[in-house]
Amino acid sequence: MMRLALLLLCFSAAGLAVLVETVEGRPLYAARTGRSCATCHVDPAGGGIRTGTGFRFAYDGHTFVPIDLREPTLDPRISDGIRLGGDLRTQYMQDIDNERRDRSTFFQMQAELMVAVTLNERLTGVYTNGDGRTREAFGLLRVLPLDGVVKVGRFRPAYGIEVEDHTTFTRDAFGLGNGSEDTGVELGLFPGPAMIHVALVNGSPGAFDDNPQKGLVGRVWWYGQRAGIGASAATNQPGIPGADRSERGGVFGQLHHGPFVLLAEYDRGRREPETGETVDLEAALVEASYRISTDRTVKLRYDRFDPDLDLAENATDRFAVGWEQDLFPLARFLTYFRYQREYGTDEEGNRPVYGEERDTFEWIGQIHLTF
């Protein structure tokens, strides 16, 4: 079923490309503005190093109508063809009520230095180093119709929507979030208010599964000023004895009205080992935000992860209320309280123990410095 869905996704993308003549560095901002990812990011798939417009958008408090007309003291453009970028995110986590631990710790969520080198009007190279490791290193070739690009190298395949919180279940827990960078080729087309991505990658261990055979990842996203909807799919077929088959698929979308933005995503997956039982899993996210003023936003979030749908009472549910504050240009503070309900382990560490709920509460604070 999942393979059929992926084929339909790819054929639909191809059909749309024939019939029709660029939202995600932060999907919240894309939903607010109705602008394409290419407006603010060098990579038109979204995220990563910013364009000049994207840098100014961030500097002016994430708006295209700045109130403060001061000129930036920093210019990340080294020359006409070379740009720098950075993303530093530090987090503090405090357990408030947790019978299994008493955590109080700082955590470096992200520490990335990025550089983009435009060699000519058709070729741009992008390199990202995070925590001393190469996260992404790819070339963007603008050689396709419909403002399309070919991405070649190491990158994170386009899948679903990327919220900033790396711990969101639709990202890391589902295997297609932070750390899922892989090596391969991705085609991107941008017909009008839509974006289409299809990637062929190695499917290496540590990417979106542990199957060393080639993986196929696709995403189709239509977006506008008020609403958007999309679908994603990923599959990795076994080609050697002992390898598991892995499949993922889901839908997502956003709504925008005035200061209100709603983001949502639902994904299903399946792991089919060569020996043993098939495991079906799911992840979901709903995030509502309200922009109180140009520099203040309040958020409500619910996300869910079930690693095995055949096991009763095996899911984890999380509810969070948060506050986002722009401190000054290129610096933001985020804080939220999170309530988590999951089923715990017994004395031997076996999971789950049916009927024994473990409710936990935690406070999280983050400082984001980006340019």
C-alpha positions, -999 to 999 in steps of 0.1 A, spaced: 0 0 0 28 24 9 47 16 -23 16 23 -43 11 56 -25 47 66 -33 43 57 -70 10 78 -71 29 107 -54 56 106 -80 33 102 -110 11 130 -96 41 153 -93 51 145 -129 16 152 -141 14 185 -123 48 195 -137 34 190 -173 1 208 -167 14 239 -148 39 264 -163 92 292 -48 74 272 30 97 258 52 129 273 68 103 278 94 68 268 83 53 293 107 69 322 89 60 308 55 24 304 65 23 340 78 38 355 46 26 331 19 61 334 4 81 305 -10 111 290 6 133 304 -21 125 339 -10 145 335 22 168 305 17 195 296 -8 181 261 -10 145 264 -25 135 233 -5 137 255 26 159 257 57 196 263 59 216 294 48 196 325 40 195 347 10 199 385 14 162 388 16 160 361 43 187 377 64 169 411 63 136 393 71 152 378 103 169 410 112 137 430 110 119 408 134 106 382 109 85 407 89 88 423 54 76 456 69 103 466 93 96 491 121 133 496 131 151 511 101 186 507 116 212 491 93 226 457 104 261 458 119 267 424 102 268 417 66 270 379 60 278 385 23 315 382 19 314 390 -18 288 389 -46 292 351 -48 299 341 -12 276 341 18 280 330 54 253 318 78 251 306 114 226 289 137 233 286 174 206 271 197 211 265 234 185 248 255 179 244 292 156 216 305 142 212 340 121 183 351 93 195 374 75 162 382 92 130 369 94 99 391 121 84 368 146 112 368 154 147 381 169 163 351 184 198 352 207 204 322 219 226 294 219 211 260 234 224 228 206 218 203 224 232 173 257 248 164 261 252 127 282 273 104 271 276 68 286 289 36 271 292 1 292 299 -29 275 309 -61 298 300 -90 275 312 -117 238 318 -124 232 280 -126 255 266 -100 257 271 -62 276 251 -36 264 248 0 283 235 30 271 232 66 292 221 95 275 213 128 292 203 160 324 197 141 308 174 115 297 178 80 259 180 81 253 190 45 275 194 14 257 197 -19 255 215 -52 224 232 -66 221 231 -103 194 253 -118 190 234 -150 153 222 -149 122 238 -162 96 254 -138 125 271 -119 136 236 -110 169 225 -94 190 194 -91 205 189 -57 236 166 -56 256 156 -25 248 152 12 215 167 24 183 160 43 156 149 19 125 170 18 98 154 39 68 169 57 71 201 76 101 211 97 93 226 131 122 241 150 119 217 179 141 187 171 123 165 196 90 167 178 78 132 170 71 138 134 108 146 129 134 127 149 112 99 163 100 91 129 135 89 115 133 118 90 144 147 111 176 160 125 205 136 117 187 121 86 211 137 61 220 112 34 239 112 1 221 112 -32 203 133 -58 171 153 -54 150 170 -81 129 200 -72 102 217 -94 82 248 -84 52 252 -106 33 283 -94 22 280 -58 35 245 -54 68 227 -47 76 191 -57 107 171 -46 118 136 -54 151 123 -40 171 91 -45 195 86 -16 217 58 -2 194 49 26 224 46 48 223 35 85 215 65 106 195 82 78 158 74 77 163 37 85 191 10 88 187 -5 54 218 1 33 199 -1 0 188 30 -20 159 50 -6 133 71 -24 117 101 -8 91 124 -22 71 155 -12 44 176 -29 33 208 -13 8 234 -24 8 267 -5 -9 300 -5 -16 331 16 -44 314 36 -38 277 34 -16 249 22 -16 211 19 9 185 11 19 148 11 51 130 17 63 94 12 96 75 17 105 39 10 137 18 13 136 -17 -2 158 -46 10 185 -57 -15 206 -79 7 198 -106 32 190 -94 67 179 -59 56 145 -45 67 120 -29 44 110 6 56 81 27 44 68 61 56 40 83 43 18 112 55 -1 144 49 4 179 63 -9 214 60 -13 249 73 -40 275 78 -33 313 83 -57 340 93 -44 373 106 -21 366 136 -33 330 138 -14 300 122 -23 264 125 2 236 114 -6 199 113 10 167 102 1 130 104 24 102 94 23 64 93 51 40 88 60 3 86 91 -18 92 92 -52 77 121 -73 90 133 -103 70 125 -124 101 100 -114 128 68 -94 129 60 -63 109 58 -32 130 34 -3 122 40 31 137 25 66 136 33 102 145 12 133 146 16 170 153 -8 200 157 6 234 166 -15 266 169 3 300 173 -10 335 178 12 365 172 4 390 199 27 417 186 56 419 161 80 404 186 58 381 207 40 348 199 22 323 220 19 287 210 -1 255 218 12 222 207 2 185 207 23 157 193 20 119 195 41 89 188 32 53 188 61 29 180 39 -1 175 2 2 167 -4 -35 176 5 -29 212 -22 -14 234 -14 17 255 20 21 239 18 57 226 34 88 240 13 120 241 27 155 247 10 188 253 29 221 255 22 258 259 50 282 249 61 317 244 84 331 217 101 365 222 123 384 198 150 399 221 167 420 195 177 415 158 188 379 152 182 367 187 151 350 201 140 334 234 116 305 235 101 290 266 74 264 272 60 240 297 54 205 285 32 177 299 40 142 287 20 110 292 35 76 283 36 41 296 67 32 316 89 1 321 90 -26 348 119 -33 371 137 -52 344 133 -24 319 107 -42 298 83 -19 279 54 -13 282 37 -20 315 1 -18 306 -20 5 327 9 21 346 10 56 333 40 79 338 29 116 337 58 140 335 61 178 335 91 198 323 101 234 316 123 242 286 140 275 277 159 282 245 181 309 231 184 311 193 211 332 177 210 330 139 223 350 109 
